[in-house]
Amino acid sequence: MAVVSRCPSHCKTFTALAWWCLPEFPQHVNLVQAYANSKGVKIVGDIPIYVGGQSADVWAYQDLFELGADGQPLIVSGVPPDAFSETGQLWGSPIYDWKVCRCSLADYRR
C-alpha cells in the first residue's frame, strides 16, 4: 500500500483516486502517450475519470462526492456544446468534492 500511504488521508480510503496523488502521475501519462504515439495512436485532449453514480465507490464514500442529503448527485459530469456536439454531452457521473478529497489537479501534478 505504498501508493496509498503517499496520499492525503481522505484518499487513503478511496483507491480509485489514490494513484492521482502520486507525484509520478504526469510521468506515467507521458510514458503511455509516448508508447501510443510509437504505435501510431495519438492521444488528444484529456481523459475524464469518473465513477458511476450507482457504483459501490459512491455508495461507500459519499463524503467524497458532491451529493445531497438523499445521496443523489448535486451536479453531474458533462461537457458544453462544441464542434463535436451541438448540444454538449451529459455524462451523468457525480462530481468529486475536491475540498474533502484534497486530490486536486495541483496536488497530483506536484
C-alpha positions, 0 to 999 in steps of 0.5 A, spaced: 500 500 500 505 504 498 501 508 493 496 509 498 500 511 504 503 517 499 496 520 499 492 525 503 488 521 508 481 522 505 484 518 499 487 513 503 480 510 503 478 511 496 483 507 491 480 509 485 483 516 486 489 514 490 494 513 484 492 521 482 496 523 488 502 520 486 507 525 484 509 520 478 502 521 475 504 526 469 510 521 468 506 515 467 501 519 462 507 521 458 510 514 458 503 511 455 502 517 450 509 516 448 508 508 447 501 510 443 504 515 439 510 509 437 504 505 435 501 510 431 495 512 436 495 519 438 492 521 444 488 528 444 485 532 449 484 529 456 481 523 459 475 524 464 475 519 470 469 518 473 465 513 477 458 511 476 453 514 480 450 507 482 457 504 483 459 501 490 465 507 490 459 512 491 455 508 495 461 507 500 464 514 500 459 519 499 463 524 503 467 524 497 462 526 492 458 532 491 451 529 493 445 531 497 442 529 503 438 523 499 445 521 496 443 523 489 448 527 485 448 535 486 451 536 479 453 531 474 459 530 469 458 533 462 461 537 457 458 544 453 456 544 446 462 544 441 464 542 434 463 535 436 456 536 439 451 541 438 448 540 444 454 538 449 454 531 452 451 529 459 455 524 462 451 523 468 457 521 473 457 525 480 462 530 481 468 529 486 468 534 492 475 536 491 475 540 498 474 533 502 478 529 497 484 534 497 486 530 490 486 536 486 489 537 479 495 541 483 496 536 488 497 530 483 501 534 478 506 536 484 
